[in-house]
C-alpha cells in the first residue's frame, strides 16, 4: 500500500454509474494512451479535471492497495516523461529545535498548499453524487480556502 506520483499521457476517461446503499455513484476510470490502466476515482472533481486533460501529459497521485490504483489527484504534467515516475520532492531538513520539541513552524507555502488541498477535498465531498460541474466544485473550493485563510473566523461565518 503506497502513494506514488507518476506522469502519463492520458488516453481515456471512462465512466460507470450505479446506485448503492449510500445512493447513486459515478466511477471515473483513467487509462493511459497506451491502454494501460492508470486508476479510478469516485471523486467528481478529479474525474472532471481528467476529462479535460485527455491527450495530454498528466501527473497522477495514486494509491495502490495491492489490487487497484485509486486516483487521489490529477493535474497537467510538468515533469518526467509518460509512464515514468516523477522524482519525489527533496526530503525536509531536520529541525534545529531540541529533540524533545516536536513543534516546527511550517513554511507558509506548505501551509497554503495543505489548506488548498483540504478545501478542494471538502468541496469535492460536498458535491459528490450531485450533477455539479468542475468549475462549480472549484469555485466552492476557493470559497472554503478563503474562509480557512481568515484569522477572524467565527462559526456563524461558515460559507455553507
SULRATA-V633127 format. One record per backbone hydrogen bond with DSSP energy under -0.5 kcal/mol. NH is the residue of the N-H (numbers start at 1). CO is the residue of the C=O. Records with the same first field share a line. If there is no record, write none. Layout:
NH: CO  CO
This chain:
2: 64
4: 62
6: 60
7: 84
8: 58
10: 8  56
11: 31
12: 31
14: 29
16: 27
18: 25
20: 23
23: 20
25: 18
27: 16
28: 41
29: 14  27
30: 28  39
31: 12
32: 36
33: 9
35: 32
38: 30
39: 30
40: 69
41: 28
44: 42
47: 43
48: 44
49: 45
50: 46
51: 47
52: 48
53: 50
54: 51
55: 10
56: 53
58: 8
59: 75
60: 6  58
61: 73
62: 4  60
63: 70
64: 2
65: 63  68
70: 63  68
71: 40  69
72: 61
73: 61
75: 59
77: 57
83: 7
84: 7  81
86: 5
101: 98
102: 100
104: 102
111: 107
112: 108
113: 109
114: 110
115: 111
116: 112
117: 113
118: 114
119: 115
120: 116
121: 117
122: 118
123: 119
124: 120
125: 121
126: 122
127: 123
128: 124
130: 127
132: 130
137: 133
138: 134
139: 135
140: 136
141: 137
142: 138
143: 139
144: 140
145: 141
146: 142
147: 143
148: 144
149: 145
150: 146  147
157: 154
158: 155
160: 158
